[in-house]
Every structure is written in C-alpha cells, then in structure tokens.
C-alpha cells in the first residue's frame, strides 16, 4: 500500500457511534493478531483503532 494520509468522514447515528466506541475500547492486540498477517500488521491495526477511538472521544463518545 502506498504511504499517504487518509482522511475519513463517516456519519453514524448515536447508537452506532456508541457501539463502535465500545468495540474499540474492548479490542486488543490478541484480537488483531488473530486477523493479521504478522505482528507488524497487528500493531498497525491497534494504532488505527486508537486513532478512531480518540476521534470518537473528541466528539463526546467515550465509554469508560
């Protein structure tokens, strides 16, 4: 894959946003590792989920 920045704009209703935030809170390295080709890809997945989780938190969707 080419190395470039991707900006996403996604519209979710409140229920979807909350459910996604819950998933991102609960997903861990072992979950990603089971789906990834290797540890490097798993770490990239975790980093990406953290970025999305942070974006949700910035708009007030941050489950404890």
SVG drawing of the C-alpha trace seen along z (x, -y; Angstrom):
<svg xmlns="http://www.w3.org/2000/svg" viewBox="-29 -17 35 33">
<polyline fill="none" stroke="black" stroke-width="0.4" points="0.0,0.0 1.2,-3.5 2.3,-5.6 -0.1,-8.6 -2.6,-10.1 -6.2,-9.2 -9.0,-11.4 -12.3,-9.7 -15.7,-11.3 -18.2,-8.9 -21.8,-9.6 -23.1,-7.4 -26.2,-7.7 -25.6,-7.9 -26.3,-4.2 -23.8,-3.2 -21.2,-5.6 -21.5,-4.3 -21.3,-0.6 -18.2,-1.4 -16.6,-3.1 -17.4,-0.1 -15.8,2.2 -12.7,0.0 -12.5,-0.1 -12.6,3.7 -10.5,4.8 -6.9,5.8 -3.7,7.0 -4.6,10.6 -7.9,9.9 -6.0,8.1 -3.1,10.6 -5.6,13.4 -6.7,11.4 -3.4,10.0 -0.6,11.5 2.0,10.7 2.8,8.7 3.6,5.6 0.2,5.5 -1.5,6.2 0.3,3.2 -0.9,1.1 -4.4,2.3 -4.2,1.3 -2.8,-2.1 -5.6,-2.7 -8.3,-1.7 -6.7,-4.0 -6.9,-6.9 -10.6,-6.3 -11.3,-5.8 -9.6,-9.2 -11.7,-10.9 -14.9,-9.5 -13.8,-10.7 -13.2,-14.2 -16.9,-14.4 -18.0,-13.1 -18.4,-9.4 -16.0,-7.8 -17.3,-4.8 -15.4,-4.1"/>
</svg>
